[in-house]
Structure formats: C-alpha cells, structure tokens
C-alpha cells in the first residue's frame, strides 16, 4: 500500500487454503510503522495480539494493546500507527471478495 512503512502481512487463511468466506491475515508493524488512511468496501474484524498502537476509523482514534479488538465498517476511512517500543501484531479478518 502506498505510504505504508515498516509493515509485513502474512496471509494465514485464504482461498488457497480452502476458505470460501473469510481470510485471516497477521499484520506486523515494526516500531514506528504505519498504514496510512485508506478505505475499502468491506469490513474488518481485528484482534490485537502484541505491542500497542493507534487505530483510527472515521473521525476517532483509539489506543489499543493486547486482547483489544476492533470492528471497522465497510467504506470507513481507517489507519494504523505503531506507538510502542517494539513490534505491533494483530490479526485482521476480511471477507473474501471475487
């Protein structure tokens, strides 16, 4: 994604694994990493695993850490920024679209 810095995405479950409805991805943002404001016509279900950061959606920003979760509605602008001292990891589940 244009403007993203220090981000790695691992596709854990996807169509190639036999999934028909949802994909699960593991995001790792290194210290200072970010994903800029963007939007999609699909929802996101997110579980934060390790580290801490800011997740923004619409006009709000929230600080999150391990065991926090977020739901991002379709078409809502959203962004992520690692504010911790180490890696920030989270699972992101999205619908599989053709």
MARKE-826864 format. One record per atom (N, C-alpha, C): residue in three letters; atom name; y negated, x negated, z. Coordinates in steps of 0.02 Angstrom, whole numbers, plus 50000, padded with zeros to 5 digits. Each point is the difference from the previous one (the first is absolute). Layout:
N
  residuo  atomo     c2     c1     c3
      Ala     CA      Y      X      Z
...
REM end
This chain:
98
  residuo  atomo     c2     c1     c3
      Unk      N  50059  49958  50000
      Unk     CA  49941  50042  50000
      Unk      C  49938  49956  50000
      Unk      N  49953  50016  49959
      Unk     CA  49938  49962  49995
      Unk      C  49963  50001  50067
      Unk      N  49981  49941  50023
      Unk     CA  49962  49994  50062
      Unk      C  50042  49991  50062
      Unk      N  50067  50009  49994
      Unk     CA  50044  49989  50058
      Unk      C  50006  49925  50013
      Unk      N  50003  49983  50064
      Unk     CA  50005  49930  50020
      Unk      C  50053  49992  50054
      Unk      N  50044  49951  49991
      Unk     CA  50050  49985  50052
      Unk      C  50049  50055  50013
      Unk      N  50025  50034  49947
      Unk     CA  50043  50058  50008
      Unk      C  50066  49988  49962
      Unk      N  50055  50015  50034
      Unk     CA  50066  49999  49968
      Unk      C  50032  50068  50009
      Unk      N  50032  50024  49947
      Unk     CA  50034  50065  50002
      Unk      C  50073  49990  49982
      Unk      N  50045  50024  50043
      Unk     CA  50071  49999  49987
      Unk      C  50023  50072  49991
      Unk      N  50031  50015  49943
      Unk     CA  50027  50067  49989
      Unk      C  50070  50002  50031
      Unk      N  50006  50033  50057
      Unk     CA  50063  50002  50037
      Unk      C  50048  50052  49972
      Unk      N  49973  50059  49985
      Unk     CA  50040  50055  49970
      Unk      C  49959  50028  49943
      Unk      N  50032  50006  49942
      Unk     CA  49966  50025  49940
      Unk      C  50052  50033  49955
      Unk      N  49979  50022  49943
      Unk     CA  50045  50032  49952
      Unk      C  50060  49955  49984
      Unk      N  49988  49935  49995
      Unk     CA  50054  49954  49982
      Unk      C  50055  49998  50054
      Unk      N  49985  50024  50060
      Unk     CA  50048  50003  50054
      Unk      C  50033  50069  50004
      Unk      N  49982  50044  49954
      Unk     CA  50028  50067  49999
      Unk      C  49955  50054  50030
      Unk      N  49942  49981  50027
      Unk     CA  49954  50048  50029
      Unk      C  49972  50045  49945
      Unk      N  49998  50065  50014
      Unk     CA  49974  50047  49951
      Unk      C  49932  50028  50018
      Unk      N  49982  49999  50064
      Unk     CA  49940  50034  50021
      Unk      C  49946  49955  50030
      Unk      N  50020  49949  50039
      Unk     CA  49951  49958  50035
      Unk      C  50017  49927  49993
      Unk      N  49949  49959  50001
      Unk     CA  50006  49927  50001
      Unk      C  49973  49974  50067
      Unk      N  50032  49948  50026
      Unk     CA  49978  49969  50062
      Unk      C  49981  49927  49984
      Unk      N  49939  49982  50021
      Unk     CA  49975  49933  49987
      Unk      C  49979  49968  50066
      Unk      N  50011  49934  50005
      Unk     CA  49977  49961  50058
      Unk      C  49940  49960  49977
      Unk      N  49942  50012  50031
      Unk     CA  49939  49963  49986
      Unk      C  49992  49946  50053
      Unk      N  49981  49940  49979
      Unk     CA  49981  49946  50046
      Unk      C  49931  49976  49979
      Unk      N  49953  50005  50045
      Unk     CA  49932  49975  49988
      Unk      C  49991  49939  50045
      Unk      N  49987  49943  49969
      Unk     CA  49988  49940  50041
      Unk      C  49935  50006  50038
      Unk      N  49989  49957  50047
      Unk     CA  49938  50000  50039
      Unk      C  49940  50003  49952
      Unk      N  49956  50049  50010
      Unk     CA  49943  50009  49956
      Unk      C  50014  50037  49936
      Unk      N  50064  50018  49989
      Unk     CA  50019  50035  49938
      Unk      C  49970  50070  49996
      Unk      N  49993  50025  49939
      Unk     CA  49970  50067  49991
      Unk      C  50024  50032  49936
      Unk      N  49999  50065  50000
      Unk     CA  50011  50042  49941
      Unk      C  49937  50042  49994
      Unk      N  49964  49993  49944
      Unk     CA  49936  50036  49994
      Unk      C  50008  50075  49991
      Unk      N  49945  50034  50007
      Unk     CA  49997  50073  49992
      Unk      C  50028  50020  49932
      Unk      N  50047  50047  50001
      Unk     CA  50030  50026  49939
      Unk      C  50029  50069  50016
      Unk      N  50025  50034  49950
      Unk     CA  50030  50066  50011
      Unk      C  50052  50014  49947
      Unk      N  50046  50045  50016
      Unk     CA  50054  50020  49955
      Unk      C  50011  50075  50008
      Unk      N  50034  50030  49950
      Unk     CA  50016  50072  50006
      Unk      C  50064  50013  50039
      Unk      N  50020  49955  50044
      Unk     CA  50059  50012  50042
      Unk      C  49985  49981  50072
      Unk      N  50040  50027  50045
      Unk     CA  49991  49988  50072
      Unk      C  50033  49934  50020
      Unk      N  49982  49977  50061
      Unk     CA  50030  49940  50030
      Unk      C  50019  50018  50072
      Unk      N  50060  49980  50021
      Unk     CA  50020  50003  50070
      Unk      C  50009  49928  50022
      Unk      N  49966  49980  50053
      Unk     CA  49997  49930  50021
      Unk      C  50021  49993  50073
      Unk      N  50042  49949  50013
      Unk     CA  50018  49981  50068
      Unk      C  49981  49927  50009
      Unk      N  49956  49986  50047
      Unk     CA  49977  49932  50013
      Unk      C  50050  49965  50047
      Unk      N  50023  49942  49980
      Unk     CA  50054  49965  50035
      Unk      C  49978  49942  50043
      Unk      N  49954  49960  49974
      Unk     CA  49984  49936  50032
      Unk      C  49928  49982  49984
      Unk      N  49965  49969  50048
      Unk     CA  49931  49980  49988
      Unk      C  49953  50058  50011
      Unk      N  49938  49990  49978
      Unk     CA  49950  50054  50006
      Unk      C  49951  49996  49943
      Unk      N  49969  50057  49988
      Unk     CA  49952  50003  49946
      Unk      C  49962  50066  50000
      Unk      N  49961  50007  49948
      Unk     CA  49960  50061  49989
      Unk      C  50027  50035  49939
      Unk      N  50014  50065  50008
      Unk     CA  50016  50041  49943
      Unk      C  49943  50050  49992
      Unk      N  49976  50005  49939
      Unk     CA  49946  50047  49985
      Unk      C  50026  50054  49953
      Unk      N  49974  50060  50010
      Unk     CA  50017  50057  49957
      Unk      C  49941  50047  50000
      Unk      N  49977  50017  49940
      Unk     CA  49941  50043  49996
      Unk      C  49940  49965  50030
      Unk      N  49971  50029  50051
      Unk     CA  49942  49971  50034
      Unk      C  50017  49970  50068
      Unk      N  50065  49996  50016
      Unk     CA  50021  49976  50066
      Unk      C  50035  49933  49996
      Unk      N  49993  49961  50053
      Unk     CA  50039  49939  50010
      Unk      C  50031  50003  50069
      Unk      N  50062  49977  50005
      Unk     CA  50036  49999  50064
      Unk      C  50033  49932  50009
      Unk      N  49996  49973  50061
      Unk     CA  50036  49940  50017
      Unk      C  50071  50020  50018
      Unk      N  50050  49966  49971
      Unk     CA  50069  50017  50012
      Unk      C  50041  49938  50016
      Unk      N  50055  50011  50034
      Unk     CA  50045  49946  50019
      Unk      C  50072  50025  49997
      Unk      N  50046  49961  50028
      Unk     CA  50071  50018  49997
      Unk      C  50013  50071  50027
      Unk      N  50044  50034  49965
      Unk     CA  50022  50068  50017
      Unk      C  49948  50054  49988
      Unk      N  49942  49983  49972
      Unk     CA  49953  50051  49978
      Unk      C  50023  50023  49930
      Unk      N  49977  50057  49979
      Unk     CA  50017  50025  49934
      Unk      C  49940  50035  49970
      Unk      N  50003  50010  49934
      Unk     CA  49945  50033  49964
      Unk      C  50028  50040  49942
      Unk      N  49965  50053  49985
      Unk     CA  50014  50040  49940
      Unk      C  49937  49999  49958
      Unk      N  50006  49978  49938
      Unk     CA  49944  49998  49953
      Unk      C  50013  50055  49949
      Unk      N  49955  50048  49996
      Unk     CA  50007  50055  49953
      Unk      C  49990  49977  49928
      Unk      N  50028  50036  49952
      Unk     CA  49989  49983  49930
      Unk      C  49925  50001  49983
      Unk      N  49980  49956  49957
      Unk     CA  49932  49996  49973
      Unk      C  49946  49981  50051
      Unk      N  50019  49978  50059
      Unk     CA  49952  49979  50051
      Unk      C  49989  49924  49993
      Unk      N  49939  49977  49992
      Unk     CA  49989  49927  49999
      Unk      C  50024  49969  50065
      Unk      N  50034  49943  49994
      Unk     CA  50026  49966  50060
      Unk      C  50000  49925  49989
      Unk      N  50003  49962  50056
      Unk     CA  49997  49927  49999
      Unk      C  50031  49973  50064
      Unk      N  50015  49934  49999
      Unk     CA  50032  49967  50056
      Unk      C  49970  49931  50010
      Unk      N  49994  49979  50063
      Unk     CA  49971  49934  50015
      Unk      C  50034  49972  50063
      Unk      N  50031  49941  49994
      Unk     CA  50031  49967  50057
      Unk      C  49946  49971  50044
      Unk      N  49997  50022  50063
      Unk     CA  49950  49976  50047
      Unk      C  50032  49959  50056
      Unk      N  50066  49989  49996
      Unk     CA  50035  49964  50052
      Unk      C  50002  49925  49988
      Unk      N  50035  49965  50045
      Unk     CA  50007  49928  49996
      Unk      C  50060  49977  49960
      Unk      N  50041  50046  49979
      Unk     CA  50061  49982  49962
      Unk      C  50011  50050  49944
      Unk      N  50062  50003  49976
      Unk     CA  50017  50047  49947
      Unk      C  49997  50072  50025
      Unk      N  49984  50045  49955
      Unk     CA  50000  50072  50014
      Unk      C  50052  50031  49954
      Unk      N  50050  50033  50028
      Unk     CA  50054  50028  49960
      Unk      C  50005  50075  50011
      Unk      N  50012  50035  49945
      Unk     CA  50010  50072  50006
      Unk      C  50044  50026  49943
      Unk      N  50036  50053  50016
      Unk     CA  50039  50036  49950
      Unk      C  49957  50053  49969
      Unk      N  50005  50008  49935
      Unk     CA  49963  50052  49965
      Unk      C  50049  50038  49955
      Unk      N  50005  50065  50011
      Unk     CA  50045  50042  49962
      Unk      C  49958  50045  49954
      Unk      N  50021  49999  49936
      Unk     CA  49964  50040  49950
      Unk      C  50050  50038  49957
      Unk      N  49979  50056  49971
      Unk     CA  50045  50036  49954
      Unk      C  50012  49958  49937
      Unk      N  50059  50006  49973
      Unk     CA  50015  49968  49936
      Unk      C  49972  50046  49945
      Unk      N  49958  49972  49959
      Unk     CA  49970  50039  49945
      Unk      C  50026  49972  49934
      Unk      N  50014  50043  49953
      Unk     CA  50020  49978  49933
      Unk      C  49941  49985  49957
REM end
